[in-house]
Amino acid sequence: MRRPGSATPRGDFFLFETAAVYLLGVLFSVIEIAAIERVRWRSGDLIHGSPDLIGFGRSR
């Protein structure tokens, strides 16, 4: 649906733009989480196997 004076149809483009921005946000979140987990895995500080996060560990 065109408004007078506008070059693009508003409805479809707005929906597409919203979906694209949402998907970019999801993509960057996944990349960021993967990078953090990779650093934790390299340093041996993963949540699953790390005794430090539970309370015992280096303090003993």
C-alpha positions as CSV (number, residue, x, y, z in Angstrom):
1,M,0.0,0.0,0.0
2,R,1.5,3.3,-1.1
3,R,1.2,6.5,0.7
4,P,1.3,9.7,-1.4
5,G,4.9,10.9,-1.6
6,S,6.6,7.7,-0.5
7,A,8.8,5.7,-2.8
8,T,8.4,2.2,-1.3
9,P,5.4,0.2,-0.3
10,R,5.4,0.4,3.5
11,G,3.9,-2.7,4.8
12,D,5.9,-5.5,3.2
13,F,9.2,-3.7,3.4
14,F,8.7,-2.9,7.1
15,L,7.9,-6.6,7.8
16,F,11.0,-7.7,5.9
17,E,13.2,-5.1,7.6
18,T,12.0,-6.2,11.0
19,A,12.6,-9.8,10.3
20,A,16.1,-9.1,9.0
21,V,17.1,-7.0,12.0
22,Y,15.7,-9.7,14.4
23,L,17.7,-12.5,12.6
24,L,20.9,-10.4,12.7
25,G,20.4,-10.0,16.4
26,V,20.0,-13.8,16.9
27,L,23.0,-14.5,14.7
28,F,25.3,-12.1,16.6
29,S,24.0,-13.5,19.9
30,V,24.9,-17.1,18.8
31,I,28.4,-15.9,17.6
32,E,29.0,-14.1,20.9
33,I,27.9,-17.1,23.1
34,A,30.0,-19.5,21.0
35,A,33.1,-17.2,21.4
36,I,32.6,-17.0,25.1
37,E,32.2,-20.8,25.4
38,R,35.3,-21.3,23.3
39,V,37.4,-19.1,25.6
40,R,36.0,-20.9,28.6
41,W,36.7,-24.3,27.1
42,R,40.3,-23.3,26.2
43,S,40.9,-22.1,29.8
44,G,39.3,-25.3,31.3
45,D,36.6,-23.3,32.9
46,L,33.5,-24.9,31.4
47,I,30.4,-24.8,33.7
48,H,29.8,-28.6,33.4
49,G,33.1,-29.8,34.8
50,S,34.6,-26.9,36.7
51,P,34.9,-27.5,40.4
52,D,35.8,-23.8,40.9
53,L,32.3,-22.7,40.1
54,I,30.8,-25.1,42.7
55,G,33.0,-24.0,45.5
56,F,36.0,-26.3,45.8
57,G,39.0,-26.0,43.6
58,R,42.0,-23.8,43.7
59,S,41.3,-22.7,47.2
60,R,42.1,-26.1,48.6
